[in-house]
Each structure stands twice: as C-alpha cells, then as structure tokens.
Amino acid sequence: MPRSTLVLLQAVLLFAGSAEANKVFVSNERGNSVTVLDSQSWEVIATFPAGNRPRGITISPDGTELYVCASDDDTVRVFDPETYKELHTLPSGPDPELFALNPAGNPLYIANEDDNLVTVVDVKTRQVLAEVPVGVEPEGVAVSPDAKTLINTSETTNMAHFIDTSTYKIVHNVLVDQRPRYAEFTADGKKLYVSAEIGGTVSVIDVSKAEPTIEKKISFAVPGVLPEWLQPVGIKATKDGSRIFVALGPANRVAVIDGATDEVLDYLLVGQRVWQMAFTPGEEFLITTNGNSNDVSIIDVKSQKVIRSVQVGEQPWGVVVTPH
Amino acid sequence: MSNLSLALAVFWVAMLVGSPLRATEVKTAVLRIDRVVGPPISRLDAPPADLGFAGAMLGNEDNRTTGAFTGMDYTLKTQAVAPDKAAATLDALKAEGIGLVAVIAEGEILKALSDRAGPEVLLLNAGARDETLRDADCRANVLHVSPSRSMLSDSIVQFLMWKKWSRILLIHGSHPEDRLLADSYRRSAAKFGAKIVEEREFVDTGGARRADTGHVMVQKQIPVFTQAAEDYDVIIAADEAGVFAPYLPYHTWNPRPVAGSAGLRPVSWHAAHESWGATQFQGRFEKLTGRNMREEDYQAWLAMRVIGEAVTRSGKADPATVRAYALSADFELAAFKGQKLTFRPWNGQLRQPILLTDGRVTVSVSPQDGYLHQHSPLDTLGIDAPETACHAFGG
C-alpha cells in the first residue's frame, strides 16, 4: 500500500488528474478469453484463454487471484493476475453466470442460472459451504458492505432475494420488474439498486430499515431510441453515493443518475449492447463492456464523457480492475 | 412422459415439504384437442405425444418456484382428447374447480369451448391462429397467447419489404385454412405496399405424398407448376394444411426464395433461438423433457407464465382477477424475445415479436426496424385497434 500510494501521489503531482496504472480484465463470452488492458495507456497488453463462455469476473481484495465464471464448463477458474496462468478451479455448481466476493475476500457467492441456486464457495478450502434455493434463473449477486446480507436477483421469478450470510436463509423477497439482472449497494449500505432489463426500470430499495421497501423506480427515456431498447443491466455507484451509472444494453447508452435524488442527469453514448461496468480504484474512469461491438468504452467519471473505446475479444461480458 | 411425471412429482413433494402450511391453490390445466390427421410431409415435424404439455410443465415449474416465496401453490393438469370429447372434458375440469385453462385446439372448437365455459373460466388460446377469434368472434373469456395469422403474415411481409422483395407470387392450398392464410397475406401485402403479381392454387388431390418415389414426382411437378409466372421476387406459400409447401424450395421454375409455410417461416418460437437469454430457457426445457421446444410448447409456457405473473402481482388466483390484471396497463411479461410482452386490451391478444426462421437459425425478428406505431412497434403486427370488429372487451 505505501508504495502504491506514493506512486499515485507522484502521478497526481506530475500529471494532474491522471491515474495510477492498473490492469483491466475483460471476459469475452464468445471469444472464450480474457483481454487485459492497461488503465493508463488503454492498450491491450495481453489476451489469455479462460475456458468456455466466460462471463462473471472478479478479483480478490489483495489483487492476487482473478476469478472467472466459465459458464459452459460449470466451474469458476482462478487465474494469477500477473502471469495469467490458471491456478486452480472452484466448484461452482452448474452454469455459473455472475458472482460476488465477500468484502473480506472469502467466500464467493455464485448464481447458478440453470439450477435456481446460489452456491457459496470457500475460495481457500475450495469447498462448497452452502447451496441456497432461490427463484428461477438467478443472475445478479451483491453483498452488503457489512457482509451480513447477500442479494440475489432471479430473472424469471422477478425478485431480489435477501439472504442472511450467517444462516444462508432467505429473510426477505422483494418483487421488482421483469427480468432483474444486477444489484448494487451504496457504500453506506443504506440503498440497493436493482435493474430490471425487460421492465426497463431500476428499483431503488431502502435497506436501512427492518423491512426493505422500494422507494422509487427509475425509468429511462432517450430521444430517438425506442423505449423497448432501454434495458438496464449493469449498475455501479460511486463510493460517496453521489453518482449511479446504469448500462442500458441495446440502447448503447450509460445513464448517469444523481444519487441524492435518483433522477437521471445524462445519457452517455457508448458501444453496442452495453452490459457490465467497473471503476478504476480511484473512480477516475468507468469501463463498460459492449457485447455487440466487441469493445469497451472508457468514461471519464468527473467530466462524464466517453474518452475512447478499445477493441477487445468477441462479445465482451464482464470487467474488473486490479485494486492496486 | 412417465419419467417426466415422476420427476415433477418428486419436485412437487419436495416443494410442499418446505412450503408454508396453507398456501393459496392456483389450479391450471392444458386441454389439447387432437384431430386424427395424416403424417406431416417431413417426419421431423411429427408431433411428440407431450406437445404443448411439456411447455406448460416448465411454465408451471417456474410458477411453483416463485410460488414457494409468495405462498401460492400451482397445480397443472394436462389432457388430450378427441374433438367429440372436448366439451365434456372442459365440464369435468370446471367441476374440479379448475378455472384457468390453456387450450390447444382448432379455432371452431375453441370458439365452442369459450361459449360453453362461461365467464367464471378464463381460457388461454395456445394454439389457434384464426383472425376471427380475435375479431368478430372474440370472446371476453379468451386471452390469446398464440399469435394470429395476420401477425405472422405481417411479420413476413415487413421483412420482404425491408429486403425490397416486393413482388410476390402467392401459392395457396385448397383447404379452408389455406384460403384464410392467403387472405391474411393479401391483407399484409396491401398494408405494407407489396404487390401480389400472381396467385396460384395448389389443389390437394390426396396424392401419396410420402410414396417411395415422392421426390421424383416432386422434382418433375413443382417446376411445371411454377412455370411462366409473372415476374416475381419471392414465392409466398399459404399451406396451413401442410400439403405442398415444403416441396417448393429448390424446385421452383425460377431461382427465387420461398417464404411463408416453407423456406423462411414466421413462428412464435423455434429451438435454435438463442438471443435474449433464450439459450438458458431452451436448456431448461430440454433438461426437463429430453426434446426440443416447439411453438405449442412455447405458447403453453406463455399461458402458464401469464397466469403466474398475474397471480404473483395481484396476489389473487381467481380467473376474473387474472384476466383483469393481464389486460391492465400494469401487466408485463419477460419471455425471451427481447422486450416485454403485453396484452392488447381491445381483443385480448398478447403482443409479441415473431421469429423468422429457415429451420436452422433465427434469420430475423419482426417487427422490422422502421415500422413505427404510436403505441408500440409490436402493434404493426396484426389487426390494430382502429380496424377491430371485436366488441367483447368493451371496445
């Protein structure tokens, strides 16, 4: 940490506003690979095979293990983020699509789309700790900042399931709009955003009280884009909660939302069929995966402008950035 | 079937053990009316014994998984009977307290069933394509999850116009349903500005279509049949009876593509479709049934999911509430077609994109880009509100 802080400090001093270089890992669903970008030059620095149909991708808090859902291999593959060598695999249950790591780095919570389950895996012992039955076609997974609550969204049941991480029991079910894809907590743990791809809305759920309640449903409108194509998928909230970014799928836009009012401020044009997103650690940049144009768009968070796009592999799906 | 039933029974018992004590029961059924017909031209099209039922079982299983969280206990009964047993079977279902019934039957039979059922039963049409059931002969107790003929013919003609293949040779069969389909194509051509340059009728003379030397006869007869037509871009085959259309591709006198009942076909579903999460959906169906999903299966799944959504959102399971919720502005259904499906409140028809397939892949999906509508592009497919003769829905 001290070394990287120093590097960051120098970078800030020397290049006023430019960021530390991190590695950006992009899973390519049809390319069966992971593309590695440098977050300063935005050049592709490596591409490596990642199994069949890689989708969900995340990294350990210490940056030493990269996890990839190899959906058609029914496993999670673990890679060394330095050498890109596969270290081992984790038992994931069938068809893992998306997952979330406990903030402490262990365990890993995996949505098994085909089997209506969330599988909990210890990443150290590589053992399955629990299987939690949820609704039909589980997809989005999120862990509350205090790690006490696990959220899973089920695409055909149309619910956000609230699971107690100590008992692995469902404690609440909140019905949202059609085909919920992704869930994102604010860093203070008070709000939960859930996107409904076919419903075309993002539900803002107040999770600060005993019973979670939908406070508001955010809907979207872009001149010249048919409402049917405004399909919210990935969501990212800044740490201070002031901005929420929502990827709008085939609308090729990312919506910028004011975290205080939950009103849409702007729409940023990105590549085709924008799916998932990730911030660089200092939140200088937001990277979006664009599945149909086979590229990623880089958004400058402060100016809310798309600064460039970079070609990656075939059908980019997920993205994660090294923490330091 | 027995393996499937057993698997489902085990599943149900497992779910019941874990469910709250007194769940609200949601009783549904699929009633399929089978007429004895000859074998299809292609043996690949022979209907499986559980046609439609398998899709309903998947839909019911989806509903049951959700119901475990909402305190709703869904049950499904499936019955296949001959036309002369249709009425008695419906009566028996009613007597059992089943008021939510998906029907896979010909239009005339569905109409008779809807008149018999009364307002206390909600029928979901998962089979018949007849326009009149959505129009002058519409009934308040029928919702249509199956697309109509005009939705299918519009979806093909929109694509042909996008291709700029606007000169059509229409070849229709001699059966009543073939003539209705031909009417639908004439209407679609006029609606979107295509020109039917010539029409021919392929008369069903009851020939031995699957004789050993059938292909030899076809190779000689079809070129002659399609010879000396006005100059055209594409053939549209209207052959709902399944007598001749699959013989047209490659045998036409002029090298022209075929659409409609063969070649490029408009369907509610096909087993190769992968977009919009369909891959997982197909996988779940295949795991449950061991075969590919057919249109009737998709439509029966839709019927169950319409019921499931209406029950989940309204919290009630009686047919009147399900009907009212389905027709309300609040209803929407995700069904692996890239956008939400909703009902046309003036005639109870489910709006839905139509897949255009060559049998191997999804060639295109209608409505085509650029066909706009003040309410929804999906309403560019089929009879629209201003033209409707349906008055059973308060219109």
Interface residues (C-beta under 8 A of the other chain):
Chain A: D95 E113 D114 N116 G135 V136 E137 E155 T156 T157 N158 M159 H161 I170 N173 L175 D177 Q178 R179 E197 I198 G199 G200 L226 E228 W229 P250
Chain B: D62 T65 T66 F69 T70 G277 Q280 G283 R284 K287 R305 E309 T312 R313 E332 L333 A334 G338 Q339 K340 S376 P377
